[in-house]
Amino acid sequence: MPSSRGVRLAVTAVAVALASSACGLGSDGSSTDTGAASGGGKVGGTITLETLQLKPTFTDYMNGVVKAYEKSHPGTTVKWVDIPFEGAQEKLTADAAAGALPDVVNLNPQFAQALESKGLFVDMDQAAADVKSGYVPGAWEAFAVPGRTGSFDLPWYLTSEVTMYNKKLFEKAGLDPEKPPTTFDELLADGRKLSDAGHGDFYGIHPALENRFITDLAKQGVPLLDASGKKWTFNTPEAAAYLQKLVDAYKGGVFPKDSLTQNHSKETEAYQAGRIGLFPSGPNFLAVVKQNAADIAADTGVGPQITGPDGAVNMSVMGLMVPKSSKNRATALDFAKYLSNAQNQLAFSKIVTILPSTLSSLKDPYFTAAGDGSPEAKARRISAEQIARAKNLVPVQYDARVTAAVIGKVQLALQGRLAPQKALDEAVDAANRITGAAG
């Protein structure tokens, strides 16, 4: 999926966290008594929070938030349930059918859209209008669904891709190790120079098609859907021209020959092994590289996200949603505000390399100062600067089924078995059949 890095953000956070702490938790942005919540009704009683694969790494942090909330709201109990990422979407669908959704649920846009389209969640544009202005606009809008009015999440934590690159390999290729690429043309040009210098020992880029292809089209201004938000339209001449560039890159050895069917995990492995010189990914993967390949981490530089002509920046989003079926909606909404408020998000962001969705947190020196000069500090500053103008560029309808159909056609184009325009035409037809927009 284009945002499979994003939809697996919780899993990534678990994998890269080095420590967890309940320090710095506060009540900023949430009621501190048992009075009425903005969603209507009294705060109190018992609610259930369900998150995606945060245990055991973040157990201390989450328990700290829960205990602090319960302490400031006497008579309130928050039961925290954490479920594995694998099978989560199926579980939530079954729970919804049985009327057994938790009071607060942690989801990403792709997981949420099928349930959102059925009108199962509270509209935060109305229920949380009092806090809306405090969140990154693009994150707030990420859970909007075509054909429905409103947005259905409180944004929780985010990531915004940066460009990691191997400085030592840059030098071998005659590239400036202090000047990473910033555009798609520069990325492919630098990738070609790296591959030419590698002579098969290392390459420029891993394509990671299921993660990046559709997102990269969106960054370059290709309209993925029509004005109705229902019909796929990414088979434009501009998209075909970009796919032709990828075809030429593959034929020219810019990508490893065995990479066309590989996913982001294989891309990560290739970078850690020194087999590719460029690695556009979430800054949280710096910790993965450092943990698994300290020598590669020592040679890693960081640059901004690769963008198109208008500088569009993508983000991945995790949110908190309150089902309409909650029997204690006022407390569920109040706790969701509390968990995602600026102070608690800042504390969470200091545990693992993620970004808060609250604008005031992004102004904290932790994100704006130069820090210790490490790649992690630089990536944190760059991604924080990007996130204020970033959006979730990939439509929520671009689910696993659509991804498989589209990427299958793109792979055929790179193998020379379909012309780029033909591949995109067939990809659009397949996507429209899957989402019911054919004809």
N, C-alpha and C positions, 0 to 999 in steps of 0.2 A: 504494500500500500504506500501511497505517497507519503503519508504521514505515519507509517508504521513505526518510525522512530518516535513520533509523537504519541501514538496510541499505546506504545510500550514504554512511555515515559516513566510510569511508576516502577516498572521492572528495572529500567535503567538506573533509576535513583537508588534502588535497593542494591544493585550490583556495584555501584561506584562509591557508595557512602563509606566513609572511614570511621565515623563515630556518630553518636546521637546524643542529644542533650535536651532537657526540658527547661533550660535556662532562658530567661528573657520573655517568658510568656506573659501576656497581659490581656486586659479587657477592652482595649481601645476599639471602638467601633461596634460595641455590643452593649446591650443593657446590662446593668449590674444589680438589678433588683428583680423582684417577681412581678413587676407591673406588666402592662400590656406591651406586646411586641408590635412592630409596625405592620405585621401581617394580620393583626387582629387576634384577640384572645389573650389569655394570661400565660406567662412563661412558668413552667413547672411540670412536674410529672416525669414520665420516662419516655425516652426516644432511643432509636437505634441508628447508629451511623455505620454505613458499609463502605469500606475502601478497597482499593485494588492493590494487593500484594505489597503492603508497607511493613508487615511483620516479617522477620523479627528486628530488622535493622532500625526501624523507627518506632519501636514499641515504647521506649522511654519518652520520646518527644510527644507522641500521640497521647500516651497516658497522662503526661504533664498538662497538656491542653485540656483534656477531659476533666482532670481533677481541679484545675484552676477554674474552669467554668462552673463545675458543680459547687465549688466553695463559694463563688460569688452569686450563685443562684440556689439558695437553700431549698431543699425539697425537689431538686431536679436530679435525674439520673440519666447518664448517657451510656448506653451499651455499645461498645465498639466491636464490630465484626469485620474481619479482614478476609478477603477471598482471593484465591489464586487468579492471576490474569488469564491463564488457560481455562477456557470454558465459562468465563465470566459473563459474556454476552448471552450465551444460552441460558445460564442460570437466571439472569435478570429478566429475560423474556418469559421464562416459566413462572417466575415470581409475580410478574405483572399479570399474567393470565390467571393466576390463583388469587390475585388481590393481596399479595403478601410482600410488596416492596418495602424496603426499610424507610425510615422517616427522612434520612439524608443519605444520598447515594453519590459516590465519587465515580464520574464517568468522563470519557473523552467524547468529542463530537460524533465520531463515527459509530461508537457504541450506542450513543444516546438517540440518534436520529430516528430509528425505527419506533422507539417508544414515544419520542417527542411528537412525531407525526400523528400519533393517536390521541394527542392532547392529555397525556398522563401527568405532566409536570406543571408546577406552579410557574406562572409568568413573572419573572423577576423584574421586568420593566415596571410592573405595577407593585408587586409585593415588596420589592427591595429598592424602590425608587429613591429612598433616602440615602443610599450608599452608592448608587450607580456611578456618580461622578468621580468616585475615588479609585475606579479600576481602569486599567488600560482599555481604551475603547475597542480595539480589535479583539481583545480577549472576551469582552462582554458580548460582542456580536457573534462570536464563534458558534454559539449554540442556537442561533436563529435557524428556523426551518422554512424552506420555501413553501408558500401557501398558508402559513400560519403567522399571526401577528404576535410579536413579542420575542423575548429571549429567555431561555429557561435554565440558566445556571448562574451561580456566583463563581466567577473565575477563581481558581485556587493557585496552581503553580504552572509555570510556563517554561519553554525552552526556545531559543532562537539560534539557528545554525551559525557557526563560524567556519572559517577555512583554516584547517590545520595543515601544516606542510613540513616536510623534512628538509631542514636547512642544509644538511650535509649533502643530500642528493641534489638540492638546488645548485650548490657550488659545483658539483660534478658535471651538471648540465650547463654550466655557464650562466645560470640565472642569478639574479640579485637575491641573496638570502634574506634581505630586509624588505623585499617588495613582492608580496604574494599577489596572485591574480584577484581581480575584483569583478570582472565580467565573464560571461560565458565564452566569448571569443578568446579572452586572455587565458582562461582555464584550459581550453583545448590546445591553445598554442604552447603554453608552458608544459602541458601534459605530453605533447609531441616531443618537445626538446628533452624532457626527462626520459621518455621511452627510447629515444635515439641514443642517449648517453648510456642507458642501461644495458643495451645489447642483450636483452632477454633476462638479465639478472634482476632488473627492476623496471617498473612501468610508471606512466604518469598518473593515471586515474583508474579507479574501479567504477564502472557505470552505476552499480546499485540501482538498477532500473525501477524496481518496485517501490523504492523509496523516493526517488528524485524525479523521474521523468515527467509526471503530470504536474508536479510542483514547479519544475523548471519552465514548463510551458506557461504556467500562470504568471510566473515572475517576468516573462518576456511579453506579457500583454495578450497572450492568446486567450480568447473567450472560451472557457470550458463549457459553459451552458448558455442557452439563449436567454432572452429577457424574461421568459416565463419561469426560468429556473428548473425546467423539466427536461428539455431536450439537449443532449450533448452536442457540442459544436467545435471541438478542438481539432478538426481536420481542415484547418485553414492552410493557405499557401505558406504562411510564415511558419506554422508548425512543421509542415513538410520540409521546409528549408532547414530547420533546426535538426530534424531527424536525419536529413541527408548529411549534415555535419557529423552526427554521431556515427553514421554508417562509414563515412570517410575515416573517422578516428579509429574505428574498430579495424578497418582494413589496413590502416597505417600503423597498427600495433600500439596505439595509445593506451588501449585497455588490454589487460591480460586475456589471452585466448579463452580461458576457462571461466570467464567472469560473467557471461551473459545471463546465465540462469542463477547466479549467486545473489544472496541477499546482503543486508547491511552487516550482519555478523561476520560474513566472510570478508567484507570490505575492511572491517575493523581488524580482523586477523591479518589481512594483507598489509595494512599500514604498520601494525606492530612488528611484523616480520621484516620490514624494510623493503617490501616488494612493490609498494606504490609510494609516490612522493607527495601526492595531494589527497587530502581527506576532509571534504566538507561534511560536517556533522555537528551534533549538539556539543556544547562545551563540556558537558558532563562526561564525555568520552575521554577527556584529557586524563581523568583519574584512572580510567580503565587502562589506557596506554601506560601510564606511570606505574601502575600496579603490575602489569604483565610484561612490560618491555622498557625498563628504566633507561636503557641506552637510547632508544628511539625517542622517549619523552624528553631527554636532555637535548636532543637535536631539533625538537619541534618548535616551530614558530606559529603564530596565530594572526589571521587577518579577518576582515569582515566577511559577511555572507556574500556569496556570489549573487549578483542581481542583474536585471535587464536594464533597458534604456531609461525607464522611469524610476529605477531604484526601489521597486517593490520588494518588501521583506516579508518572509513567511515566519509564522510561529506555530508551535504545537501547544495545545491547551489541555489542562485537566480542570474539571469543574466540579462543583457541588450542586446537586439538584434535590428539590423537595417534591416528592410525588403528591398529587392532589388527594391520594388515598390515605395520607398520614392522618392518624387520629389525634395527633398533637402537633398540628401544623405551626402554631405560633412558636412553640419551643424549637421545633426543627429549623424553622427559618432563622430564629435568633441565634441558635448554635452555629448554623452554616455561616452566618455573618461573622461570628466570633472566630471560628476556625480560619476563615479567609481574610481576617482583618490585617491591617498593615503590620502591626507589631508581631503577630504570630507568623505571618508569612516571612517577615525578615528573619526571625529566629530559624525557621525551617530552611531558608536559603543559605544560612551559614553552616548548615549541617552537610549539605550536598550541593553540587553545582547546578542549581535550578534557578529560575527567576521568579520573583513575586509578581502577581498581577495587579498589585496596588501601586498607584503612581507615587505616593509619598515614600514607599519603601525603596523605590528605584532611585530616589534622590539621596539615600543614605550614603555616607562616605565609603561604605563597603563596596558599593558599585561604581562610585564616581572617582575615587582616589586611585593613584597609580599603584598602590599596594607595594608588594615586595618585588615587582618587576618580573614575576614568574609568568609562564604561559597561562596558568590558571587565572591570575589576577588580570592579565590583559584580556583574556577571553570573557571574563566576568564584566569588565568595563565595556568592551565592544558590544556584547550581547545585550547589556542593559541599555545602551544607547539606541540600539536597533529596535528594541521591543516596544518602545513608546509609539513607534509608527508602523509596527508590524501588524499583519492580519493573518488569520488562518485562511490561506488562499485556496485550499482544496475543498470543494463542496462536500458536505456531509454524505451525499449520495454516493461518493466514490468509495464504495465499500470493497470488501475482499473479493466479491464476485466480479465486480467491474474491473478491479485491478488486474485480476488474473486474465481476463479477456483482452484488456488493452495491452498489457505487457507481453502477452503471447504474440500479438501482431507486431509489436515493436521489435521483439527478438527476431522474428522472421525477416524484418527489414534489415537488421544489422547483419544477418546471415546471407543477405543478398537474395532471399527467396521471394520477397515482395518489394516493389518500389515503395519509397516512403509515402507518397500520397495515397497509393492503394492500401498500404498498411493502416494508415490513419482512417481512411474511409471505412474499412472493414472494422476497425476498432470502435469507431463511433456507432456504426450499425449494431455491433454486438452490445455495446454499453446501453444503447437505447432500448434494445430488446429486453435486457436484464432489468432495467428500471421502469419498464412499461411505457416508454416514450417513443416506441417505434411507429413508423407510419406517418 
